[in-house]
Amino acid sequence: MIEAIMLGSGGGMPMPDRFLSSLLIKYKGRKILFDCGEGTQVALRKVNAGFKSIDIICISHVHGDHIFGLPGLLSTMGNSGRILPVNILGPLGITKIIDNLVSTMNSLPFELNVIENPTSNIVFLNTSDGLKMAKSCSDYKEIILNTVTLDHSTPCIGYSIYFSRQRKFDLEKALENQVPKELWNKLQKGESIVFEDRLYEPDMVLGSDRNGLKISFITDTRPLDKIADFINNSDLFICEGTYGNCDDIDKAISNKHMTFNEAALLAKNGNVKELLLTHFSTALGNPHQYLNNAKEIFENVTIAYDGLSQNLTYSE
Amino acid sequence: MIEAIMLGSGGGMPMPDRFLSSLLIKYKGRKILFDCGEGTQVALRKVNAGFKSIDIICISHVHGDHIFGLPGLLSTMGNSGRILPVNILGPLGITKIIDNLVSTMNSLPFELNVIENPTSNIVFLNTSDGLKMAKSCSDYKEIILNTVTLDHSTPCIGYSIYFSRQRKFDLEKALENQVPKELWNKLQKGESIVFEDRLYEPDMVLGSDRNGLKISFITDTRPLDKIADFINNSDLFICEGTYGNCDDIDKAISNKHMTFNEAALLAKNGNVKELLLTHFSTALGNPHQYLNNAKEIFENVTIAYDGLSQNLTYSE
């Protein structure tokens, strides 16, 4: 099971009851953060999430409402005993911004591994040292992070994260293939083994492929056709809906954001299971008022609020 | 009347119900801020304080819990239509930190006037353009900001701010001194005038001196004898009390902070009217538990909490 918790559903400026852009994903005791607006560390405390196990921080772009929580969060992670390296992904320019922010802090007891503008998939594995980037030769792609370039007023990237599901051990198949018992465990974990002059492959003990879970995180941007392809078949599509009212389309165009119905159209075209709208304008006091603008286009839509937790379960 | 509002009474890390170090002073429609921990802009919204009229920001030191709210606050001030310059005072090193923080923001629509480690009094006047630093020759010292070097693990300064009170116009004295009516207004405002070959001085129309109001802001530091002199006769002495329990004295010494009773002793020796304890350790869940440790030494002590507002009125 994977848990997605909305830490901050606001855009622009933080409000007392709506913090800035941040989403937490919990996976097997580890944590992945998307965006880190001011107050993210407070929002983490509100949902009783610890700081030490945050292994990956994905930043959409370097506008303040998406990054000004970083210095405080990283400092607190240091004070919480984090010593393992932390991966920070972000768009063009992220390295310089991180350098400048870090220069305002006390020295951190962990390394920052900054990955600027990744252009190919990045694979992470859950290890005893938390989520670690896999070597390029790794067969097992436990978590696949992918990015797409968005259309905002500054370099901005969207993310998809795919949690793959290991194939089940198939006892009948193992026996049929005459695989010695002592190899079962390693083969199940994806290793190929030569034993007594015979090559054993994982496929000899594993059942059929199983569906993983895909979550997409798209903010801030105008809608683009390629986004629908990028988010295709997501189990959860988290998308900015800065404006609820369709009449705000001119503002959405000039500020490079989206209206609820534009986000819903992406959800429909991307054939996602659920749309979670977030990043509401400070002027949008009650986003629920405009829910139908999205529902008319895509039925399974939820208006995010700070603290909203969603459990995603594998389909079989 | 002057209003002092505690925006954040915590030290170290922000908690859901206790934000980080920040104090707001409201004076004649203008605002002065002391420290700016992460979330200060949210705390300002909680007390319905606008952003546009913040003219002076005094930073004690550059630890994150006192400054990480600056980039968000300054950005929001810009978005709120602030165009007048903003004065930022701080200890040695503040200029570089501000430069680094500013480099992570979009360009601001106002100038930052950074005053690093001020060693003499700074006088501010309330003008139609907000609180502005007075020219050195100004006779009228409306607001006097003073600093003292503290004893912390990084360069740190304490502040006192004195709001002087204009002398009353004394009609009898003006008539007695045969001051022409057309000069009364200018003389009352502090100007000296030569009129028909005679020198007229403000003193010829003004009554006796009146007491102003003094507020002191001391965090983070070990107690020092000179602090008692510096805060002398303050109407409100805001002081760190990181630890409530006297048994935490070893922690206080090694972390360069104070216990409640140390702060109370400073209040007593400084002959202040009221002590407001703040900057509580995250481990100090209920500071009220230790109130008596301060009260035994200095009676008029208040435990700060976020949102606490205190009105200070002139004594006569």
Interface residues (C-beta under 8 A of the other chain):
Chain A: G12 M13 P14 M15 P16 F19 E38 G39 Q41 V42 R45 K46 V62 H63 G64 I67 F68 G69 P71 G72 S75 T76 N79 I97 N100 L101 S103 T104 M105 N106
Chain B: G12 M13 P14 M15 P16 F19 E38 G39 Q41 V42 R45 K46 V62 H63 G64 I67 F68 G69 P71 G72 S75 T76 N79 I97 N100 L101 S103 T104 M105 N106
